[in-house]
Amino acid sequence: MRAARVDHTLAQQDEVISKSFHGRHGRAYLMNNVVNVSTGEREDRILITGLHNGGRYLLQSLRDSDREEV
């Protein structure tokens, strides 16, 4: 899996559990393990499928100013 707008690898294809999620800004994926990201504060979110706990993920970059939310 690669980030859509930048050339960053997020996970191996076999780490993808499901592609049938939709987030606030489009498609979302459920993955077992990801790389090259840092995590934000976890929070409860009410989704169509119920209450879920999760957080924002930011792509790691050589410079902090290049971080992009995914």
N, C-alpha and C positions, 0 to 999 in steps of 0.2 A: 504494500500500500504506500502510495506517495501523496504528499500534500498537493492540493489542486493548483495553487498559484505559485508555489516555489519548489525547488528541486531538493526536497527532503524526504528521506525514507522514514516512514512511521512504523511499519510492521511487516513481517513476512506474511505472505498470502495465507499460509496455514494458521496464522494467529487470529484471523477474522472469524468471529462466531456468527454474526448476523449482519446483513446489509439492509434489513427491513425497518430501519428506524428513520424518523424524520425529526430534525431539530428545528430550532427557531429560524435558522438561516439556510435550510435545505437538508439534503441527505446526511444521515449520521450512521456510524458503524459501531457495533459492539465488538471489541477486540479483547483477546486474552492478555496480550502483552504488547506494549509499544516502546519505541526508542526515540531519542532525539527530542523529547518534550519535557517541560517542567509543568507541575500542576499548581493550580490555584486553590483557593479555599473551597472545601466541599460544602455543599448545601443541598437541602431537600428541594425537589422540584416535582410539581404535579404534571404528569404527562398523560396522554390518552390512555396508556396502559397502567396508570396508577401512580403512586408516590415512589419516586426514585431518589437516591442520594448520589450525587456526582459533583464534579467540579470542572472548571475550564482547564483546557490544556493549551500551553503556549509552545510553539516550535522553538527548539534551541537553535541558536545561531552563534557565529563567532563574535558578534556584537549584540549587546542587549537591545539596542535600538532597532535591530532587524527582526525582533520577535513578532510573530503573527499568531493570532488566536485561531484555534481550530475547533 
